[in-house]
Amino acid sequence: MFDPKIIDDISQRLSKSLPPGLASLEKDTRQHLNSALQSALSRMNLVTREEFDIQQAVLARTREKLEMLEKHVTQLEQPGK
């Protein structure tokens, strides 16, 4: 669901921001941060940008069809036609 490279990049940045005394634990800390980030993101029920863009396009097409149908209904409801 999420690009592992992005999560790894975030965990790497967080681990590098730790105090120097914890630098020796960087690898271990990075793995824990990576797991915690992955877990938190999966619980958030987020969608990828690609999924969002697809749904946005579907919504736009649906809106166009609805507007067309509304115009058609309005024309049919006009007296004398």
C-alpha positions in Angstrom: 0.0 0.0 0.0 2.7 2.5 0.9 6.1 2.8 -0.8 8.6 1.2 1.6 11.2 3.6 0.3 9.3 6.6 1.7 8.8 4.9 5.1 12.4 4.0 5.2 13.4 7.6 4.4 11.2 8.9 7.2 12.5 6.5 9.7 16.1 7.3 8.6 15.5 11.0 9.1 14.0 10.4 12.5 16.8 8.1 13.7 19.4 10.6 12.5 17.7 13.3 14.6 18.3 11.3 17.8 20.9 12.5 20.3 24.5 11.4 19.7 24.4 9.0 22.6 21.8 6.9 20.8 23.7 6.9 17.5 25.1 3.4 18.2 21.5 2.2 18.3 20.7 3.8 15.0 20.1 0.6 13.0 17.9 -0.9 15.7 16.1 2.4 16.3 15.5 2.7 12.6 14.0 -0.7 12.3 11.6 0.0 15.2 10.7 3.4 13.7 10.1 1.8 10.4 7.7 -0.8 12.0 5.9 1.8 14.0 5.4 4.1 11.0 4.1 1.2 8.8 1.7 0.1 11.6 0.5 3.7 12.2 -0.1 4.3 8.5 -1.9 1.1 7.9 -4.3 1.9 10.8 -5.1 5.3 9.2 -7.0 3.7 6.3 -5.3 6.0 3.8 -5.4 5.6 0.0 -2.6 6.1 -2.4 -2.4 9.1 -4.7 -3.2 6.9 -7.7 -6.3 5.5 -6.0 -7.4 9.1 -5.1 -6.9 10.3 -8.7 -8.8 7.4 -10.1 -11.8 8.0 -7.8 -11.6 11.8 -8.6 -11.9 11.0 -12.3 -14.8 8.6 -11.7 -16.6 11.3 -9.7 -16.0 13.9 -12.5 -17.5 11.5 -15.1 -20.5 10.8 -12.8 -21.1 14.5 -12.3 -21.1 15.1 -16.0 -23.6 12.3 -16.6 -25.8 13.6 -13.8 -25.8 17.1 -15.2 -26.7 15.8 -18.7 -29.6 13.7 -17.2 -30.8 16.7 -15.2 -30.9 18.8 -18.4 -32.7 16.0 -20.2 -35.3 15.7 -17.4 -35.9 19.5 -17.4 -36.5 19.4 -21.2 -38.9 16.5 -20.8 -40.8 18.3 -18.1 -41.4 21.5 -20.1 -44.9 21.8 -21.4 -45.5 21.5 -25.1 -42.6 19.2 -25.8 
